[in-house]
Amino acid sequence: MSIIVWSVYINALKTKKEGRKIAKEHCIKNPELNEIARASSKLNFNSRIENNKSYPSSWWEKSGRVIIETNMKKNDALKKISSLIKEFRVSHRQ
């Protein structure tokens, strides 16, 4: 099954009303599409980036999205992706 992942879904700086899908404790600040795709790949999800797409509630902004193939529930996949991005960022600083 395909899941669309907009960066707003896991952005700690966004509210639920703005589109965040998981609890802030699981989120990261300003996730980038390449980070989402990299984490998806590490989780063995097939993924593709669509750069010129706009999140519906901010239609004027071409933020892009990542489409992943997984049988996992959406929230579980978002938490795992966010967690891996946190790990990437920590290891990158060292």
C-alpha positions as CSV (number, residue, x, y, z in Angstrom):
1,M,0.0,0.0,0.0
2,S,1.2,3.5,-0.7
3,I,1.5,6.2,1.9
4,I,2.0,9.8,1.2
5,V,4.4,11.5,3.6
6,W,4.4,15.3,3.7
7,S,7.2,16.8,5.9
8,V,4.6,18.7,7.9
9,Y,3.4,15.2,9.2
10,I,6.5,14.8,11.3
11,N,7.5,18.5,11.9
12,A,7.8,19.3,15.6
13,L,7.3,23.0,14.8
14,K,3.8,22.4,13.4
15,T,0.5,22.0,15.3
16,K,-2.0,19.2,14.7
17,K,-4.2,21.8,13.1
18,E,-1.4,22.7,10.7
19,G,-1.1,19.0,9.7
20,R,1.2,17.3,12.2
21,K,0.1,13.6,12.4
22,I,2.2,12.2,15.4
23,A,3.0,13.4,18.9
24,K,5.6,16.2,19.2
25,E,7.8,13.8,21.2
26,H,8.2,11.7,18.1
27,C,8.7,14.6,15.7
28,I,11.8,16.5,14.5
29,K,12.3,20.1,13.5
30,N,12.0,20.9,9.8
31,P,12.4,17.5,8.2
32,E,13.7,17.5,4.6
33,L,12.4,15.3,1.8
34,N,15.8,13.7,1.3
35,E,15.9,12.8,5.0
36,I,12.4,11.2,4.8
37,A,13.4,9.3,1.6
38,R,16.7,8.2,3.2
39,A,14.9,6.9,6.4
40,S,12.3,5.2,4.2
41,S,15.1,3.4,2.2
42,K,16.8,2.3,5.4
43,L,13.5,0.8,6.5
44,N,13.3,-1.1,3.2
45,F,10.3,0.9,2.0
46,N,10.3,1.7,-1.7
47,S,10.0,5.5,-2.0
48,R,10.0,8.3,-4.4
49,I,10.2,12.0,-4.0
50,E,7.8,14.4,-5.7
51,N,9.4,17.8,-5.4
52,N,6.8,20.0,-7.1
53,K,3.8,19.0,-5.0
54,S,2.1,21.3,-2.5
55,Y,0.5,20.3,0.8
56,P,-3.2,21.1,0.3
57,S,-3.5,23.6,3.2
58,S,-0.4,25.5,2.0
59,W,-1.1,25.1,-1.7
60,W,1.1,28.1,-2.6
61,E,4.3,26.4,-1.1
62,K,6.0,23.7,-3.2
63,S,7.1,21.7,-0.2
64,G,7.1,18.3,-2.0
65,R,6.2,14.9,-0.6
66,V,7.5,11.4,-0.4
67,I,5.4,8.4,-1.5
68,I,6.4,5.1,0.3
69,E,5.3,1.6,-0.2
70,T,4.6,-0.3,3.0
71,N,2.1,-2.5,4.8
72,M,2.7,-0.7,8.0
73,K,0.1,1.6,9.5
74,K,0.7,5.3,8.6
75,N,1.4,6.5,12.1
76,D,3.8,3.7,12.9
77,A,5.7,4.4,9.6
78,L,5.8,8.1,10.5
79,K,7.2,7.4,13.9
80,K,9.9,5.0,12.6
81,I,10.9,7.5,9.8
82,S,11.1,10.4,12.4
83,S,13.1,8.2,14.8
84,L,15.6,7.3,12.1
85,I,16.0,10.9,11.0
86,K,16.8,11.8,14.7
87,E,19.5,9.1,14.6
88,F,20.9,10.4,11.3
89,R,21.1,13.9,12.7
90,V,22.8,12.8,16.0
91,S,25.4,10.7,14.1
92,H,26.0,13.5,11.6
93,R,27.0,15.9,14.5
94,Q,29.6,13.5,15.9
